[in-house]
Amino acid sequence: MSKVRVLFLSTGNTCRSQMAEAWAKELADDLVDVKSAGIEVQGINETTVSVMSEVGIDMSKQVPARVNVELLEWADLIVTLCDNVEEQCPVMNFDTFKLHLPLRNPAKFKGGDEAISAAFRQTRDKVKKRVEYVLSQLPLHSS
């Protein structure tokens, strides 16, 4: 049986979808193929990298990507993490499932450095729960 291919999408591929990709790789090991992308491409937010490193996840090798037809056709499951991308992302293949699990964008939070970091930590923990839910719904089998 081939691996399930999961694509996490958000607007900028800077925070939420990057966290989801990292969590899925950490939690599912090599039982799924996972990628993330955005409808816009911005750099990975440094606070994202920082709060993920607090839980032992190194995101230094992840690269932001813009969603395109090839990614949409590649995916068995598309998980949208914000309303903006849910509205703009078509499903290209009738065999592709789509799941909408929206989260607020922590990069839009206003406040001091510690308050902003707290917002990113809260998002990190919510993303983990969403990824655990997604993985629990997949037919994963180890060899």
N, C-alpha and C positions, 0 to 999 in steps of 0.2 A: 504494500500500500504506500502510495506517495505521501509526502508531507503535505499538510494543509498550509496554504499560502495566505498569510494575513497581512493586510495593508492598513496601517493606522494613518488617518488623515486629519489635519487641522489646517488652519489658515496659513500660518507662516512656517510650519515645520521647525519651530524654534524651541518649544517647551513641551506641550502636551503629547503630541505624536512622537516626538523624540524620546520622551520618558516612557511612553507605551512600548515603543520598539525595544528599548533597553530592558524594561521589565519582562517583556515576553521572551527575550533571549535568555535572561537570567532564570526565569521560572520554568520555561518549557525546554530548556537546554537545546538539543538539536531535534526535537520532535515536530517543530513547525519551522517553516521559512517565514521570516517576518521582515517587513520593510515599513518605512514611514515616509510621508511626503506632505507637501502643502500646496495650496493653490497659488501661493506666492512663495518665493524662496528668500529667506533672510538667514543670517548666520545663527548658529545655535546660541541661545542665551547663556551667558556665563554663569548666571545664578542657577540655571537648570543643571549644568555640569557640576557645580559646587554642591547642590543639595543631593544629587544622585551619588556623588562620591562619599557623602556622609553615610550612606547605606551600603557602601562597598561596590558600587557600580561605576565602572570607568566608561565614560561616553566619548573618549578622545578619538575613537576610530569611526564614529558615526558622522555621516556627511548629509547635510540638508539636501532634499531633492524636491523638484517640482513634479506634481502629479501630471501624468501624460497617459495617452491611450494604451501604451504598452504596459504600464503599471496596473491600470484598471483592468486590462484583459488578463494579466498575470494572476491577479488575486482570486482566491476562492471565497474570501470573506473581506469585505471592506468595513472598517470600523471608523465612523466619523465621530470626532471628539468636540465639535463645535457646530452651532447652528448655521454659521456662515458656509462652511464646507458642505454640510448636509444639503443645503439649498442648491449649491452650485455643482455638486458632484454627481454626474450621471453614472448609472451602472451600465457598462458596455456589453456585458455578457449575461444572458439570462440564467446561466448556471452559477452566477456570483451572488452570494448572500450579502446583505448590507445591514449593519447594526448601528444605531445612533445612540451614543452614550456621552452626551455633552458635558463639558466642564468650562468654568470661567477661565479666561486667559490670565494667568498670574502676572504676565508682563505688563498688563494694563493697570495693575494695582498701584495706587499712589501712597506714598509714605516714606519713612526713613528706611535705611538699609536693613535694619533688623525686622521691621514690619514686612518689608518686601520679601525678605528671606523666609519669614514665617508663612507668607502666602504661597510661596513656591513649595515649601515643605508640605503644606496642606494639600496642594495639587498633586505632588509626588505620591502622597499616601492614597489619595482618591484614584489616581491613575492606576496604582498597583491593584486596588480592589476591582477596578473595571477589567484589567488584564486578567486577573484571577478568574473573574466571571466568564470572560471570553474563552479562556483556556478550558474551563470546566464544561463548556458546551461543545467542545470539539472532540471528534473521535480520535484521540491520541493513543498510539500504541508504540511502546518501545520494543525494539528487536531483541 
